[in-house]
Amino acid sequence: MEAAAYHRSRLEGQQRSSMSEEHKSYLQEGVFIHLFSSIAGEDKIIGGTLSISKEGAVWNIKWIPTVQEETGQDDIQVIQSNSNAVLGESSKGTTEGGESEELSTRQQQQNSSNSNQKDWWTVVAGEQKPEQHQEDVLMVNTEQGKNPFAFRFAVPITELKRMKKSSKDLGWKYMIFELRDGATLPALHFHADGYKQFMQALKYHITRLPSRDGNRWYDVTPINHGALTMSFDKLNIFSEPSDPTSSHFSANNILQDPFGSAYSGFTKVTNFLTDMINPVENHPYRRPDKEQGHILDAYPAVEEEEEEEDENFIGSGRYQITKNAEENVNGFELITCAQLKPRVDPGRVGPLTEVEWNEAKDDEGRITDAQEINQRIFRGCIHPSIRPEVWRYQLGLYEWSKTKKENEEKRTEKENDYYRMKNQWKTMSADQVSRFTELSNRRSLIEKDVARTDRKRPFYSDPDGWGLQRLEDILTTYCMYDFDLGYVQGMNDLLAILLEVIQDEADAFWCFVGYMNIVHDNFVVTQRATRRQLRDLRILIEFFDPRLWDHLHEKSSSDLFFCFRWVLIRFKREFSYEDIQKLWEVLWTKLPCENFHLIFILALLDTERQVLTDEDCGFTEILKHINEMADRIDLESTLSRAEGIYDQLVSCPESPQGVKSILGIS
């Protein structure tokens, strides 16, 4: 039966792989290149087929002109300026051979922000054609103009550097690609269908962010799946540290299936994501090779609506380029740099003590000023002697405004709720379980993960001890609490710390629920929340340190995959057991903003800036260096640096709205 299940799983994986390939591919007829002859006074529209296809191991964007089967002639429409035709009507014409001419793409950049002219102009008799921008001009001779195959192209997606989208008010969509060698492909015009599908297919191959140049240009970073997987495998990037006392576990070559194998129909994530979140031990805790998966090719494997242009995010870097011609100086674009004030070290203080904590309560046990307590925790963390009690407040088991008696009553009620849910799966007969496949799969996954969780900690060292048994029970009960999400690998990492600190099964469960309410969307199959946080992090980096951002973009690291583990499980693998407790309780205060964990990442990158911006520090070197940061980060100095960076950002009057939104500034 196990062998049959394994082969069935392989078959399903192959089907998912085939579906993934299909989603990455694209084919659309009726995509046009528009040309203009300034000598012959003609507009030419060359129809063709646009595709995204894989040749060998390389994905290419390809455009080939259409040849009509009946006549064998090329699908070219010619419109002469002395005719009454408008663009889009069929009219044939020729140019005289041997004569030099310029053919230019007809999309136009606007010279003034108050202009309502379209980026592409129709050709009507008697109208003067607008002046061309040099970057959009395609220089060819007459013979090339006669030969549509002079414009055919097939370029690897990895060669894309920038892309430009059409203006919203244009009747149809077009797109321009600039390559890494500086060449620009002819503008591709979608007169009818296919644009949205093309953008959707591109999302499997590239990430893009608005360029600081503005004017609808986007910086493009190819999603280099092969290089990413190769880097992890070659570098053994999540191997166990040499320090046997470290709580940082290796996570290389372990079971894939964090996001879907526990319940049918869900797409699996990837070896990369699994390596990022799953701990591994030597035999007997290592999962067999057959249970390891290959899911990176599906990233990002979820359809999204095409996002609208957001001018607030355009030009988010501190080097701003004027978009209004009236603001230019003597015809030149004005480049300005938003100045951040000098950073001030706010310093750190000692932890919240038991005396301070008791003084914050009234006679009936209410916390009189929760905001003040959170401020105190943010600046100095919590003393270990009162941490279990304070965490119950921070994670929602207790309420700040309730009396001690009221909180105890709530705790008793929650305890009963927990054991009722636990008994739901504990009392199932073997016959029931055999017909509850989803729960069986989840329990199997939990059992394997628990056997590898923090085994170097004394609390979890005994395979039959209280710690591991309760860890498994709580994770299984959470499946009964949240049927839709169930269990996803990485949750065990979060719960392991909570359980060891709380040391009460029911209370640890509800504290875990409170933490999951904060990070829940990190674990859903779409990965939408994680990708949104990486997008916000890109915006912050580009504004705070444009030179670092440019270097990451140049080294094909602007997708920030190297930060994925930090975001997903909130730095659990990067710090010692003692330090991760301090960091989490600081982040739970949601001070000075809910996205302070992104500012903390900014501080980490700022600390390592000299290494990361070295010319020899490329994609692989960045991954390796980030991995080697684990267990050697100074928490207190990084928290202080992060607070200083936040103060710099919020006090900068030139901060774009995108940055303000991330920082929670209205």
C-alpha positions as CSV (number, residue, x, y, z in Angstrom):
1,M,0.0,0.0,0.0
2,E,2.8,2.4,0.9
3,A,4.5,1.7,-2.5
4,A,1.2,2.3,-4.3
5,A,0.8,5.6,-2.4
6,Y,4.3,6.6,-3.3
7,H,3.8,5.9,-7.0
8,R,0.5,7.7,-6.9
9,S,2.2,10.7,-5.3
10,R,4.8,10.7,-8.0
11,L,2.1,10.6,-10.7
12,E,0.3,13.5,-9.1
13,G,3.6,15.4,-8.9
14,Q,4.2,14.8,-12.6
15,Q,0.7,16.0,-13.4
16,R,1.3,19.1,-11.3
17,S,4.6,19.6,-13.1
18,S,2.9,19.4,-16.5
19,M,0.3,21.9,-15.4
20,S,3.1,24.1,-14.1
21,E,4.8,24.0,-17.5
22,E,1.5,24.8,-19.2
23,H,1.0,27.9,-16.9
24,K,4.4,29.1,-17.7
25,S,3.9,28.9,-21.4
26,Y,2.1,31.4,-23.6
27,L,1.0,31.6,-27.3
28,Q,-0.9,34.4,-28.9
29,E,-1.5,35.3,-32.5
30,G,-2.4,38.9,-33.5
31,V,0.4,40.7,-31.6
32,F,1.6,43.6,-33.7
33,I,4.7,45.7,-34.3
34,H,4.0,49.3,-35.4
35,L,6.4,51.1,-37.7
36,F,6.5,54.5,-39.3
37,S,8.4,55.6,-42.4
38,S,9.3,59.3,-42.2
39,I,10.4,59.3,-45.9
40,A,7.6,57.3,-47.5
41,G,5.0,58.7,-45.1
42,E,3.7,55.3,-44.3
43,D,2.7,53.5,-41.1
44,K,3.3,49.8,-41.2
45,I,1.6,47.2,-38.9
46,I,3.3,43.8,-38.9
47,G,1.1,41.1,-37.4
48,G,2.8,38.1,-35.7
49,T,2.7,35.5,-33.0
50,L,4.1,36.1,-29.5
51,S,5.1,33.1,-27.4
52,I,6.8,32.2,-24.2
53,S,8.3,28.7,-24.7
54,K,11.0,26.5,-23.3
55,E,13.9,25.3,-25.5
56,G,16.1,22.9,-23.7
57,A,16.5,24.4,-20.2
58,V,15.9,28.0,-21.4
59,W,12.7,29.9,-21.4
60,N,12.5,32.4,-24.3
61,I,10.2,35.2,-25.4
62,K,9.7,34.9,-29.1
63,W,7.9,37.0,-31.8
64,I,7.5,35.7,-35.4
65,P,5.7,37.6,-38.1
66,T,2.6,35.9,-39.5
67,V,2.6,34.5,-43.1
68,Q,-0.8,34.1,-44.7
69,E,-1.3,30.6,-45.9
70,E,-3.4,31.5,-49.0
71,T,-0.9,33.9,-50.6
72,G,2.3,33.1,-48.9
73,Q,2.6,36.9,-48.2
74,D,3.5,38.5,-45.0
75,D,0.8,40.0,-42.8
76,I,1.7,43.6,-43.2
77,Q,-0.7,46.5,-43.3
78,V,0.5,49.8,-44.8
79,I,-1.2,53.1,-44.2
80,Q,-0.1,56.2,-46.2
81,S,-0.4,59.6,-44.7
82,N,-2.0,61.0,-47.9
83,S,-4.9,58.6,-47.6
84,N,-8.0,58.9,-45.5
85,A,-7.3,55.7,-43.7
86,V,-6.8,55.4,-40.0
87,L,-4.6,53.0,-38.3
88,G,-6.1,49.5,-38.1
89,E,-7.7,49.5,-41.5
90,S,-6.2,47.3,-44.2
91,S,-4.4,49.2,-46.9
92,K,-1.5,47.8,-49.0
93,G,1.4,49.8,-50.3
94,T,5.1,49.6,-51.1
95,T,8.2,51.7,-50.7
96,E,10.8,52.3,-53.4
97,G,13.9,50.1,-53.0
98,G,17.3,51.4,-52.2
99,E,16.0,54.5,-50.4
100,S,17.0,55.0,-46.8
101,E,14.2,55.5,-44.3
102,E,13.5,55.4,-40.6
103,L,10.9,53.1,-39.1
104,S,10.0,54.0,-35.6
105,T,7.8,52.3,-33.1
106,R,4.7,54.4,-32.7
107,Q,4.4,54.4,-28.9
108,Q,5.2,57.8,-27.5
109,Q,6.3,58.9,-24.1
110,Q,4.5,62.0,-22.8
111,N,6.5,65.2,-22.5
112,S,4.2,66.7,-20.0
113,S,2.2,65.3,-17.1
114,N,-0.8,67.5,-18.0
115,S,-1.0,66.0,-21.5
116,N,-3.9,63.7,-22.3
117,Q,-2.3,62.5,-25.6
118,K,-2.1,58.8,-26.0
119,D,1.2,56.9,-26.1
120,W,0.4,55.6,-29.5
121,W,-0.9,58.0,-32.2
122,T,-3.3,57.0,-34.9
123,V,-2.4,58.3,-38.4
124,V,-5.0,60.5,-39.9
125,A,-4.5,62.5,-43.1
126,G,-3.3,66.0,-42.5
127,E,-2.2,65.5,-38.9
128,Q,1.4,66.2,-38.0
129,K,3.1,63.3,-36.3
130,P,4.5,63.9,-32.9
131,E,8.2,64.1,-32.2
132,Q,9.8,60.8,-31.4
133,H,11.7,60.0,-28.2
134,Q,15.1,58.5,-29.1
135,E,14.7,55.5,-26.8
136,D,11.6,54.3,-28.7
137,V,13.0,54.8,-32.2
138,L,14.0,51.7,-34.2
139,M,16.4,52.5,-37.0
140,V,16.3,50.4,-40.1
141,N,16.7,50.8,-43.8
142,T,14.2,50.3,-46.7
143,E,15.1,46.7,-47.3
144,Q,14.5,45.8,-43.7
145,G,11.2,47.6,-43.8
146,K,10.2,45.4,-46.7
147,N,11.2,42.3,-44.8
148,P,9.1,41.7,-41.7
149,F,11.5,38.9,-40.6
150,A,14.1,41.5,-39.9
151,F,12.1,42.2,-36.7
152,R,11.6,38.6,-35.5
153,F,13.3,37.9,-32.2
154,A,13.8,35.2,-29.6
155,V,15.5,36.2,-26.4
156,P,16.1,34.3,-23.2
157,I,14.0,35.7,-20.3
158,T,17.2,35.8,-18.3
159,E,18.4,38.6,-20.6
160,L,15.5,41.0,-19.7
161,K,16.6,44.1,-17.8
162,R,13.6,46.4,-17.9
163,M,10.1,46.6,-19.2
164,K,7.7,49.4,-20.0
165,K,3.9,49.1,-19.9
166,S,1.5,51.2,-21.9
167,S,-0.5,54.1,-20.5
168,K,-3.8,53.4,-18.9
169,D,-5.8,55.6,-21.3
170,L,-4.5,53.9,-24.4
171,G,-7.2,51.9,-26.3
172,W,-5.0,48.8,-26.4
173,K,-2.0,47.6,-24.5
174,Y,1.6,47.5,-25.5
175,M,4.9,46.6,-23.9
176,I,8.6,47.3,-24.5
177,F,11.5,45.2,-23.2
178,E,15.1,46.4,-22.7
179,L,17.8,43.8,-22.6
180,R,20.8,43.6,-20.3
181,D,23.1,44.6,-23.2
182,G,21.2,47.8,-23.7
183,A,19.3,46.7,-26.8
184,T,15.5,47.4,-26.9
185,L,13.0,45.0,-28.5
186,P,10.3,46.4,-30.8
187,A,7.2,47.4,-28.9
188,L,4.6,44.7,-28.9
189,H,1.0,45.8,-29.3
190,F,-2.0,43.8,-28.2
191,H,-4.9,45.1,-30.2
192,A,-7.4,42.6,-28.8
193,D,-6.7,39.8,-26.4
194,G,-3.7,38.3,-24.8
195,Y,-2.1,41.1,-22.8
196,K,-3.4,40.0,-19.4
197,Q,-2.5,36.3,-20.1
198,F,1.0,37.4,-21.2
199,M,1.5,39.3,-17.9
200,Q,0.2,36.3,-16.0
201,A,2.7,34.0,-17.7
202,L,5.5,36.4,-17.1
203,K,5.0,36.2,-13.3
204,Y,6.3,32.7,-13.4
205,H,9.6,33.9,-14.8
206,I,10.3,37.4,-13.5
207,T,9.7,39.7,-10.6
208,R,9.4,43.4,-11.3
209,L,9.4,46.7,-9.4
210,P,8.7,50.2,-10.6
211,S,12.0,51.8,-11.8
212,R,13.1,55.0,-10.2
213,D,13.1,56.4,-13.7
214,G,9.3,56.4,-13.6
215,N,7.4,56.8,-16.8
216,R,6.0,53.2,-16.5
217,W,9.4,51.5,-16.6
218,Y,9.9,48.5,-14.4
219,D,13.2,46.9,-13.3
220,V,13.0,43.2,-14.1
221,T,14.7,40.4,-12.2
222,P,14.4,36.9,-13.7
223,I,13.4,34.2,-11.3
224,N,16.4,31.9,-11.7
225,H,15.0,28.7,-10.3
226,G,17.9,26.6,-11.4
227,A,20.6,28.9,-9.9
228,L,18.7,29.0,-6.6
229,T,18.3,25.3,-6.2
230,M,21.9,24.8,-7.4
231,S,23.2,27.2,-4.9
232,F,21.5,25.5,-2.0
233,D,22.6,22.0,-3.1
234,K,26.2,23.0,-3.9
235,L,26.8,25.1,-0.8
236,N,24.8,22.8,1.6
237,I,23.6,26.1,2.7
238,F,21.5,24.8,5.6
239,S,23.9,22.2,7.0
240,E,24.2,21.8,10.7
241,P,26.6,24.2,12.5
242,S,29.7,23.1,14.1
243,D,28.6,24.4,17.5
244,P,26.8,21.5,19.1
245,T,25.0,23.8,21.6
246,S,23.4,25.9,18.9
247,S,19.7,25.8,18.4
248,H,20.2,26.4,14.7
249,F,19.3,23.1,12.9
250,S,20.2,22.2,9.4
251,A,17.5,22.1,6.8
252,N,19.0,20.5,3.7
253,N,17.6,17.6,1.8
254,I,14.4,17.1,3.8
255,L,10.8,16.3,3.0
256,Q,9.1,18.6,0.6
257,D,5.4,19.1,1.0
258,P,5.0,21.9,3.4
259,F,2.0,23.3,1.7
260,G,0.0,20.6,0.2
261,S,0.7,16.9,0.8
262,A,-1.2,16.9,4.0
263,Y,-4.4,17.6,2.1
264,S,-5.2,16.8,-1.5
265,G,-5.5,19.3,-4.3
266,F,-2.9,21.8,-3.0
267,T,0.2,22.7,-5.0
268,K,3.4,22.0,-3.3
269,V,5.9,24.7,-2.6
270,T,9.5,23.8,-3.5
271,N,12.7,22.3,-2.4
272,F,13.8,25.8,-1.8
273,L,10.9,26.7,0.5
274,T,11.2,23.3,2.3
275,D,14.9,23.8,2.8
276,M,14.2,27.2,4.3
277,I,11.7,26.0,6.9
278,N,12.3,22.3,7.7
279,P,14.9,21.2,10.2
280,V,16.7,17.9,9.7
281,E,18.8,15.6,11.8
282,N,21.1,12.7,11.0
283,H,19.6,9.2,10.8
284,P,17.1,8.2,12.0
285,Y,15.4,11.6,11.8
286,R,16.3,12.3,8.2
287,R,13.4,11.7,5.8
288,P,13.9,9.3,2.9
289,D,14.8,10.8,-0.5
290,K,11.6,9.6,-2.0
291,E,9.7,12.0,0.3
292,Q,11.7,15.0,-1.0
293,G,10.0,17.1,-3.6
294,H,10.7,19.6,-6.4
295,I,8.4,22.5,-6.2
296,L,10.5,25.6,-6.9
297,D,9.5,25.6,-10.6
298,A,6.0,26.4,-9.5
299,Y,6.9,29.7,-7.7
300,P,4.9,31.8,-7.8
301,A,2.2,29.3,-8.7
302,V,-1.0,31.2,-8.1
303,E,-2.9,33.5,-10.3
304,E,-3.3,37.1,-9.3
305,E,-5.3,39.9,-10.8
306,E,-3.1,42.3,-12.8
307,E,-2.2,45.0,-10.4
308,E,-3.0,48.6,-11.2
309,E,-0.3,51.1,-11.6
310,D,0.5,52.8,-8.3
311,E,2.2,56.1,-8.8
312,N,3.0,56.2,-5.1
313,F,5.4,53.3,-5.6
314,I,7.0,54.7,-8.7
315,G,10.5,56.1,-8.1
316,S,10.6,54.9,-4.5
317,G,14.3,55.2,-4.5
318,R,15.8,58.3,-2.8
319,Y,17.2,59.4,-6.1
320,Q,14.2,61.0,-7.7
321,I,13.9,62.0,-11.4
322,T,11.4,64.6,-12.4
323,K,8.5,63.3,-14.4
324,N,7.1,66.8,-15.4
325,A,8.9,68.6,-18.2
326,E,8.1,71.9,-16.6
327,E,10.3,71.0,-13.7
328,N,13.3,70.2,-15.9
329,V,16.3,72.6,-15.8
330,N,17.5,73.9,-19.2
331,G,16.0,70.8,-20.9
332,F,17.7,68.4,-18.5
333,E,15.9,66.1,-16.1
334,L,16.4,67.1,-12.5
335,I,17.7,64.4,-10.2
336,T,17.3,64.9,-6.5
337,C,18.1,62.8,-3.5
338,A,16.0,62.7,-0.4
339,Q,18.2,63.3,2.6
340,L,17.9,61.1,5.7
341,K,18.8,62.8,8.9
342,P,21.8,61.4,10.8
343,R,21.0,58.2,12.6
344,V,20.7,58.5,16.4
345,D,21.3,55.4,18.5
346,P,18.3,55.2,20.9
347,G,20.0,52.7,23.1
348,R,18.5,49.7,24.9
349,V,17.5,49.3,28.5
350,G,17.2,46.4,30.9
351,P,14.3,44.0,30.8
352,L,10.9,44.5,32.4
353,T,11.3,43.2,35.9
354,E,8.9,41.4,38.2
355,V,8.6,44.5,40.4
356,E,7.7,46.7,37.5
357,W,5.2,44.2,36.3
358,N,3.4,43.9,39.6
359,E,3.4,47.7,40.0
360,A,1.6,47.9,36.6
361,K,-1.4,46.0,38.0
362,D,-4.3,47.4,40.1
363,D,-5.7,45.7,43.1
364,E,-7.8,43.3,41.0
365,G,-5.0,42.4,38.7
366,R,-5.8,44.6,35.7
367,I,-2.9,46.0,33.7
368,T,-3.5,49.7,34.1
369,D,-1.5,50.9,31.1
370,A,-0.9,48.2,28.5
371,Q,0.7,50.7,26.1
372,E,3.3,51.7,28.6
373,I,4.1,48.0,29.3
374,N,4.5,47.4,25.6
375,Q,6.8,50.4,25.3
376,R,8.9,49.0,28.1
377,I,9.0,45.6,26.5
378,F,10.0,47.1,23.1
379,R,12.9,49.0,24.7
380,G,14.2,46.2,27.0
381,C,12.4,42.8,26.5
382,I,11.0,40.8,29.5
383,H,12.8,39.2,32.4
384,P,12.6,35.4,32.2
385,S,10.9,35.0,35.6
386,I,7.7,36.8,34.3
387,R,8.0,35.9,30.6
388,P,5.4,33.0,30.7
389,E,2.8,35.3,32.3
390,V,3.4,38.3,30.1
391,W,3.4,36.2,26.9
392,R,-0.1,35.0,27.8
393,Y,-1.1,38.7,27.6
394,Q,0.9,39.4,24.5
395,L,-0.6,36.5,22.6
396,G,-4.2,37.0,23.6
397,L,-4.9,34.3,26.1
398,Y,-5.2,36.9,28.8
399,E,-6.7,40.4,28.2
400,W,-4.9,43.4,29.6
401,S,-8.1,45.1,30.8
402,K,-9.6,42.1,32.6
403,T,-9.1,41.3,36.3
404,K,-7.0,38.4,37.5
405,K,-10.2,36.5,38.3
406,E,-11.8,37.2,34.9
407,N,-8.6,36.0,33.1
408,E,-8.5,32.8,35.1
409,E,-12.1,32.1,34.2
410,K,-11.3,32.7,30.5
411,R,-8.3,30.4,30.8
412,T,-10.4,27.6,32.3
413,E,-12.9,28.0,29.5
414,K,-10.2,27.9,26.9
415,E,-8.6,24.9,28.5
416,N,-11.9,23.0,28.2
417,D,-12.2,24.1,24.6
418,Y,-8.7,22.7,23.9
419,Y,-9.3,19.3,25.4
420,R,-12.6,19.0,23.7
421,M,-10.9,19.5,20.3
422,K,-8.1,17.2,21.3
423,N,-10.5,14.4,22.2
424,Q,-12.1,14.8,18.8
425,W,-9.1,13.2,17.2
426,K,-7.9,11.2,20.1
427,T,-11.1,9.2,20.4
428,M,-11.4,8.3,16.7
429,S,-11.4,4.7,15.9
430,A,-9.0,3.2,13.4
431,D,-11.9,2.7,11.1
432,Q,-12.8,6.4,11.3
433,V,-9.2,7.4,10.7
434,S,-9.0,5.2,7.6
435,R,-11.8,7.3,6.0
436,F,-10.3,10.6,7.1
437,T,-7.4,10.9,4.7
438,E,-6.6,14.5,5.2
439,L,-6.2,14.1,9.0
440,S,-4.2,11.0,8.5
441,N,-1.8,12.7,6.2
442,R,-1.4,15.7,8.5
443,R,-0.8,13.5,11.5
444,S,1.9,11.6,9.6
445,L,3.6,14.8,8.6
446,I,3.4,16.2,12.1
447,E,4.9,12.9,13.5
448,K,7.9,13.1,11.2
449,D,8.5,16.8,11.8
450,V,8.2,16.6,15.6
451,A,10.8,13.8,15.7
452,R,13.3,16.4,14.3
453,T,12.3,19.5,16.2
454,D,14.9,21.1,18.4
455,R,16.3,17.8,19.5
456,K,19.4,19.4,20.9
457,R,17.4,21.2,23.4
458,P,17.1,19.2,26.7
459,F,13.4,19.9,26.7
460,Y,13.0,17.9,23.5
461,S,15.9,15.5,23.7
462,D,13.8,12.5,25.0
463,P,11.9,10.9,22.1
464,D,9.3,9.7,24.6
465,G,9.4,12.8,26.8
466,W,6.7,15.3,27.7
467,G,8.0,18.0,25.4
468,L,7.8,16.0,22.1
469,Q,4.6,14.3,23.0
470,R,2.8,17.6,23.8
471,L,4.3,19.2,20.7
472,E,2.7,16.6,18.5
473,D,-0.6,16.8,20.4
474,I,-0.9,20.5,20.1
475,L,0.0,20.6,16.4
476,T,-2.6,17.8,15.7
477,T,-5.2,19.6,17.7
478,Y,-4.5,22.8,15.7
479,C,-5.6,20.8,12.6
480,M,-9.0,20.4,14.3
481,Y,-9.1,24.1,15.2
482,D,-8.2,25.4,11.7
483,F,-9.4,22.8,9.2
484,D,-8.6,24.9,6.2
485,L,-4.9,25.5,7.0
486,G,-4.2,22.4,9.0
487,Y,-0.5,21.8,9.6
488,V,2.3,23.3,7.5
489,Q,5.9,22.7,8.1
490,G,7.5,25.6,10.0
491,M,4.7,25.7,12.5
492,N,6.6,23.3,14.6
493,D,9.5,25.8,14.8
494,L,7.2,28.5,16.2
495,L,5.4,26.2,18.7
496,A,8.6,24.6,20.0
497,I,9.7,27.9,21.6
498,L,6.2,28.7,23.0
499,L,5.7,25.3,24.6
500,E,9.1,25.3,26.3
501,V,8.5,28.8,27.8
502,I,4.8,28.3,28.7
503,Q,5.1,24.7,29.8
504,D,1.4,24.2,29.9
505,E,-0.3,22.2,27.1
506,A,-3.6,24.1,26.8
507,D,-2.1,27.5,27.5
508,A,0.7,26.9,24.9
509,F,-2.0,25.9,22.4
510,W,-3.9,29.1,22.7
511,C,-0.7,31.2,22.7
512,F,0.2,29.4,19.5
513,V,-3.2,30.3,18.1
514,G,-2.4,33.9,19.0
515,Y,1.0,33.8,17.2
516,M,-0.6,32.0,14.2
517,N,-3.1,34.9,14.0
518,I,-0.1,37.1,13.3
519,V,1.7,35.0,10.8
520,H,-1.1,32.8,9.5
521,D,-1.0,34.1,5.9
522,N,2.7,33.2,5.7
523,F,1.7,29.6,5.6
524,V,-1.2,29.5,3.2
525,V,-0.5,27.8,-0.1
526,T,-0.6,31.0,-2.2
527,Q,2.4,32.5,-0.4
528,R,0.7,35.8,-1.1
529,A,1.5,37.3,2.3
530,T,5.2,36.3,2.1
531,R,5.6,37.7,-1.3
532,R,3.9,40.9,-0.3
533,Q,6.3,41.3,2.6
534,L,9.3,40.7,0.2
535,R,7.8,43.4,-2.1
536,D,7.6,45.8,0.8
537,L,11.1,45.0,1.8
538,R,12.3,45.8,-1.7
539,I,10.6,49.2,-1.5
540,L,12.3,49.9,1.8
541,I,15.7,48.9,0.6
542,E,15.5,50.9,-2.6
543,F,14.5,54.1,-0.6
544,F,16.8,53.6,2.3
545,D,19.9,52.4,0.4
546,P,19.6,52.8,-3.3
547,R,23.2,51.7,-3.9
548,L,22.6,48.4,-2.1
549,W,19.4,47.9,-4.1
550,D,21.3,48.6,-7.4
551,H,23.9,46.0,-6.4
552,L,21.3,43.4,-5.5
553,H,19.6,44.0,-8.8
554,E,22.9,43.8,-10.7
555,K,23.7,40.5,-9.0
556,S,20.2,39.0,-9.7
557,S,19.3,39.0,-6.0
558,S,16.7,41.7,-6.0
559,D,14.0,39.0,-5.6
560,L,15.3,38.8,-2.0
561,F,14.9,35.1,-1.8
562,F,17.7,35.1,0.7
563,C,15.4,36.8,3.2
564,F,12.6,34.3,2.8
565,R,13.4,32.2,5.9
566,W,13.6,35.4,8.0
567,V,10.1,36.4,7.0
568,L,8.5,33.0,7.1
569,I,9.4,31.9,10.6
570,R,10.5,35.2,12.1
571,F,14.2,34.6,12.4
572,K,13.8,31.5,14.5
573,R,16.8,29.8,12.9
574,E,19.0,32.9,13.2
575,F,19.2,33.3,17.0
576,S,19.9,31.3,20.1
577,Y,17.0,30.0,22.2
578,E,17.4,33.0,24.6
579,D,17.6,35.7,21.9
580,I,14.7,34.5,19.8
581,Q,12.4,34.9,22.8
582,K,13.6,38.5,23.2
583,L,13.1,39.3,19.5
584,W,9.6,37.8,19.3
585,E,8.3,39.6,22.4
586,V,9.6,42.9,20.9
587,L,7.9,42.2,17.6
588,W,4.6,41.2,19.4
589,T,4.4,44.8,20.8
590,K,3.8,46.0,17.2
591,L,5.9,49.0,18.0
592,P,6.8,51.3,16.4
593,C,4.8,49.7,13.5
594,E,3.4,46.4,12.6
595,N,6.1,45.9,9.9
596,F,9.0,46.4,12.3
597,H,10.3,43.0,11.4
598,L,11.0,44.4,7.9
599,I,12.9,47.3,9.5
600,F,14.8,44.7,11.5
601,I,15.8,43.0,8.2
602,L,16.8,46.4,6.9
603,A,19.1,46.8,9.9
604,L,20.6,43.3,9.4
605,L,21.4,44.1,5.7
606,D,22.8,47.5,6.8
607,T,25.1,45.8,9.2
608,E,26.4,43.5,6.5
609,R,26.4,46.2,3.8
610,Q,30.1,46.2,3.2
611,V,30.2,42.5,2.5
612,L,27.0,42.4,0.4
613,T,28.1,45.3,-1.8
614,D,31.5,44.0,-2.6
615,E,31.8,43.6,-6.4
616,D,32.8,39.9,-6.0
617,C,29.7,39.2,-3.9
618,G,27.2,37.8,-6.4
619,F,24.1,35.6,-6.1
620,T,25.8,32.6,-4.6
621,E,28.0,34.6,-2.3
622,I,25.1,36.6,-0.9
623,L,23.2,33.3,-0.1
624,K,26.2,31.8,1.6
625,H,26.9,35.0,3.6
626,I,23.3,35.3,4.8
627,N,23.3,31.7,5.9
628,E,26.5,32.1,7.8
629,M,25.0,35.0,9.8
630,A,23.0,32.6,11.9
631,D,23.9,32.5,15.5
632,R,26.4,35.4,15.2
633,I,24.0,38.3,15.1
634,D,24.1,40.8,18.0
635,L,20.4,41.1,18.8
636,E,20.6,44.2,21.1
637,S,22.7,46.3,18.7
638,T,20.5,45.2,15.7
639,L,17.3,46.2,17.5
640,S,18.9,49.6,18.4
641,R,20.0,50.0,14.8
642,A,16.5,49.1,13.5
643,E,14.9,51.7,15.8
644,G,17.3,54.3,14.5
645,I,16.5,53.4,10.9
646,Y,12.8,53.6,11.6
647,D,13.3,57.1,13.0
648,Q,15.2,58.2,10.0
649,L,12.5,57.0,7.6
650,V,9.5,58.4,9.4
651,S,11.2,61.8,9.8
652,C,12.1,62.2,6.1
653,P,9.5,64.5,4.5
654,E,10.3,63.2,1.0
655,S,9.4,59.6,1.9
656,P,7.1,58.4,-0.9
657,Q,3.6,57.2,0.0
658,G,4.6,53.6,-0.6
659,V,7.2,53.8,2.2
660,K,4.8,55.7,4.5
661,S,2.2,53.0,4.0
662,I,4.6,50.2,5.0
663,L,5.6,52.2,8.1
664,G,2.0,52.8,9.0
665,I,2.1,56.6,8.5
666,S,-1.1,58.2,7.3
